């Protein structure tokens, strides 16, 4: 095993994902390969907007998820989705002696158990002695993580990060550092978010939701579609990596967190935050922009994000652009889960040599000479993948996953 | 490596902010919630900005600005915050509008500022600080996670100075809900007699405590940060005592070498049993003080304790109102806190 500048190394040994395009990693990959988007009419949420706004829902009811995860009835959907994907990741890693290792769970979400809180709040508003307490007991973001950690039997280290849409990229990044600092041997890291009326109405009030299926990096993009899901990776130290019987997926070689410091919700026209995050992540990996073989874009399909992200890519990569795409054209924007879900897709890009398509891309953005990919393709050698996650509050995080060499 | 606390700033239910003497005159309250005393914000934040800010954002930003100004660092390399509940006021406003207006004609203002990273984001925005920015939201580990992240950033030499904050606010709604969960006492109690109340429940609190941590020594450092550990749902009291002993040993110390222990006793007679047990076992020969009579109970209350510890180490002595009667100079402080018996934390600090 070759050590990079970024030592000690941290490896990816397992992945798990649930999203609107599949209940596990294999199903999601199949949808990506078959150009199958996950958007549709709203079915699980009771909302005024169910005829107007398409969303990308996970195709399982809470009851289905409770049965699969064996979590209590009435558990927040955020925790159910989190458990579903985290469990898949842990099983996929195939670590036999997990209880004898220092294992951590670092998860992310943006609104915790809000799906239940908003049911509670309707009664509570009319009389503050009303509302079922069991619907608000799991409101805190951290409570969702505690529930899943308990169900997985993890207690060495538990934490939760919430930095809007970059939350789960930061969770992966923080977990990797806990391993590098010798505090943990294994970490399950990523994030989850369920669709809620709170977020749907918030984004709707901001007028950045597309009434049609979203068109990332298209000149005629009209906004994003919200999605839901969860994505986790299992990170292991070199020592644990050596002891595993299975093949490791890849190495997390780079990461960087920067703030755009431009506006609470809008991103800067010169792409400062995204540029610094991508540049910093590559620097930590010891890579040049020309070493990047694929970029999994943040690509929300809002006017603002795609222009800012494109500008940052131009600043860093011009004139030689790697293939890039936004898988949010399949999964919708899953907010606090997106960095985790897209990390899993980025990892598969490396192990299977896949470039994902951006659905519905017809007219590439006129401001740039490059364009996102429209077709699914398999390349021989994808060595390094850059995964971008940017959020409200100017939070910008980029991760670099690299093929294990030597 | 050594980590220095270069400056501190704290907005709390006590007079702790700005040029005030160190806890000489305690603020008493006979309700079950200690509300933070907010400063005159005009002197600290542009009034055009404060108009749109909720209480937690104003408290957080003001404490952050004061901390940076006292530390003589205009813009830090990193901003890391911990908040369990995040921006409850704006969350409540948007949720209420959404329900009352039947999801129609909603203003996005409250939604925009309801995200948990709003305080850290607003600080970055005001400073035009492009550096590392992270927010931890793990209940009774929120501040501890932010502190660990800050320590790692300094050790990685990614940052020379980190602005660290612990912030939580109480709203009428959260007080009503947490009261229904039985967190607070049924009958009103004076905060200064909290530990004599012999009943279930505690009193609520809130606050914003900020710290400028640096890997570089400066002339005005308050204290040195020696270590931090957390443990989740320990199985027994003896397990807790063992974890504390291990932490002390790991720093090549004995309990006797700790001049002052600050514990998170909160006046709930059930919750406090563990503190009484530790007082009679591992801390039997230590001076022990409690702080939640000053700031109330909340998930990031340990940030108030760390502010208290830094001030005590800077002064060499503890405030009389906390019942400290020793006269030797305090050079080493251990904080032990637990939140609802679930999240347990230890922070060790020493004098410069």
Interface residues (C-beta under 8 A of the other chain):
Chain A: X47 X48 X49 X110 X112 X117 X118 X121 X122 X124 X125 X128 X129 X133 X136 X137 X140 X141 X142 X143 X145 X146 X149 X155 X157 X158 X159 X160 X161 X162 X163 X164 X170 X174 X177 X178 X181 X197 X198 X201 X202 X204 X205 X206 X257 X258 X259 X260 X261 X262 X263 X264 X265 X272 X273 X276 X391 X392 X393 X394 X395
Chain B: X79 X84 X85 X86 X91 X94 X95 X96 X98 X99 X100 X102 X103 X104 X106 X107 X108 X111 X112 X113 X114 X115 X116 X117 X118 X120 X121 X122 X124 X125 X127 X128 X129 X130 X131 X132 X133 X134 X135 X136 X137 X138 X139 X141 X142 X145 X149 X152 X155 X156 X173 X176 X177 X180 X181 X230 X232 X233 X342
